[in-house]
Amino acid sequence: MALITLTGFADEISPDLDTQLDTLTAEGISYLELRSVWKTNVLKLSDAQVERIKQQLDSRGIQVSSIGSPIGKIKITDDFEPHLLDFQRAIALARFFETPYIRIFSFLIPSGESPDHYKEEVLLRMKELVRIAEQEHVILLHENEKHIYGDTGERCRVLLEACQSSHFRCAFDPANYIQCRVRPMTEAHPLVDDYISYIHIKDALLETGKVVPAGEGDGQLAELLANLRDRKYEGFLSLEPHLAADGKYQGYSGAELFKVASNAIKGMLQQAGMEWK
C-alpha cells in the first residue's frame, strides 16, 4: 500500500518557529514546507536565521519537504533579471535544507488582460527557470493559482508541455482551481495528471471561493485521494489551511485551525483506506 507523507505550510500556525514545530509534532507531522518564519519570507531570511532554523528542525526531527518560494509571483511586466537572483537564493536554500523541491508560480497577469497575450514572455521566463533547475539539479513545482498565467488546467498544460522536463512538475492545488471556477478533478486533473509530483491540501466552495477544511467544499478531494491511492502515489500532501475563525483569512490560520485542517485530511485518508506518516 502506498504511504502518504504529510507536510504543511507551518507559517500558517504562527510566525514563531517553536510554535510551528510544537503543533506539527502534536499532529504527528515531521515535515514542513518552508515559506516564512518570524514574519520573514524564506528568501529574505539571513544566513544566521537559516542556520538557526536548521538547528531547531534537526533537534525536533523535522525536515523540509519544499522551499515555498514566491518565485514567479511578480508581474509579467516586471524586470526578470533581479528575480533570477532570488531564484539562486531559493536553490541555495533547497540544497541547505536537503530538499529537491522549490514551489514556483507563472507570473501575475495585468488585471483585465488576457493571459494568452503574455504567453510567449511567460514561456521564455519559465524555460529559463527550468534550464537553471536542470543545471542545479532541483525540481520546480508549479502551483496553479488565480491571477497568474497557469490558473487553469489548459494553461498549466501549455507550460508543462512547452518546458518538457523532469525538473518541472505540478503542485496540484484543488482550492486554487475552484477559485478560478475550474473543477479540479473533472476539468484540470485529466490535463495535468502526468505531471503531478506534489499536492496542496485545501478545499473551497465554488459559489464563493471561500476556503474550507478538506472534504467540506467543491474541490473533489475524495476523488483526488482515490486517484492517488489507485496509482500508488507516495509523495507529499501539504496542508495549506487558509482558514479563519471569522471567515476573513489574514495570512495565517493559527494552531487550532491548522489542527482542524490536519484532522480533516487524516479523516479523508482513513476513509480512502490510505496510510500516512
KAGI-V909779 format. One record per residue. RES is the residue in one letter. OMEGA is omega in whole degrees, 0 to 359 (* if undefined). Layout:
[[RES;OMEGA] [RES;OMEGA]]
This chain:
[[M;179] [A;181] [L;179] [I;174] [T;178] [L;174] [T;180] [G;174] [F;188] [A;177] [D;174] [E;178] [I;184] [S;172] [P;184] [D;185] [L;180] [D;179] [T;176] [Q;185] [L;177] [D;182] [T;178] [L;180] [T;180] [A;180] [E;179] [G;181] [I;187] [S;175] [Y;170] [L;174] [E;190] [L;181] [R;176] [S;174] [V;180] [W;179] [K;180] [T;179] [N;185] [V;182] [L;182] [K;177] [L;178] [S;177] [D;180] [A;178] [Q;179] [V;177] [E;180] [R;178] [I;182] [K;179] [Q;181] [Q;177] [L;181] [D;182] [S;181] [R;180] [G;180] [I;181] [Q;179] [V;179] [S;183] [S;170] [I;183] [G;188] [S;173] [P;180] [I;182] [G;179] [K;170] [I;179] [K;179] [I;179] [T;178] [D;177] [D;184] [F;187] [E;178] [P;181] [H;179] [L;175] [L;175] [D;179] [F;177] [Q;177] [R;178] [A;179] [I;179] [A;179] [L;178] [A;178] [R;184] [F;182] [F;173] [E;172] [T;177] [P;193] [Y;172] [I;178] [R;179] [I;176] [F;183] [S;168] [F;181] [L;181] [I;179] [P;182] [S;176] [G;181] [E;181] [S;176] [P;182] [D;178] [H;183] [Y;186] [K;185] [E;179] [E;177] [V;181] [L;178] [L;181] [R;181] [M;179] [K;177] [E;177] [L;180] [V;178] [R;179] [I;179] [A;178] [E;181] [Q;185] [E;176] [H;172] [V;181] [I;180] [L;178] [L;180] [H;177] [E;173] [N;181] [E;179] [K;176] [H;175] [I;179] [Y;183] [G;181] [D;180] [T;178] [G;182] [E;182] [R;173] [C;180] [R;176] [V;180] [L;185] [L;179] [E;182] [A;182] [C;176] [Q;181] [S;175] [S;178] [H;179] [F;187] [R;181] [C;159] [A;187] [F;183] [D;184] [P;183] [A;179] [N;174] [Y;179] [I;181] [Q;174] [C;180] [R;179] [V;177] [R;190] [P;185] [M;182] [T;189] [E;186] [A;187] [H;180] [P;182] [L;186] [V;186] [D;184] [D;185] [Y;186] [I;177] [S;187] [Y;183] [I;171] [H;183] [I;165] [K;185] [D;181] [A;178] [L;182] [L;185] [E;186] [T;185] [G;181] [K;179] [V;182] [V;177] [P;181] [A;178] [G;182] [E;182] [G;183] [D;185] [G;176] [Q;182] [L;177] [A;178] [E;178] [L;180] [L;178] [A;178] [N;180] [L;178] [R;184] [D;179] [R;174] [K;176] [Y;181] [E;182] [G;183] [F;162] [L;187] [S;180] [L;175] [E;195] [P;184] [H;181] [L;179] [A;182] [A;181] [D;179] [G;181] [K;182] [Y;184] [Q;176] [G;173] [Y;185] [S;185] [G;185] [A;185] [E;180] [L;173] [F;177] [K;176] [V;179] [A;180] [S;180] [N;181] [A;182] [I;176] [K;177] [G;179] [M;178] [L;179] [Q;178] [Q;181] [A;181] [G;182] [M;178] [E;179] [W;175] [K;*]]
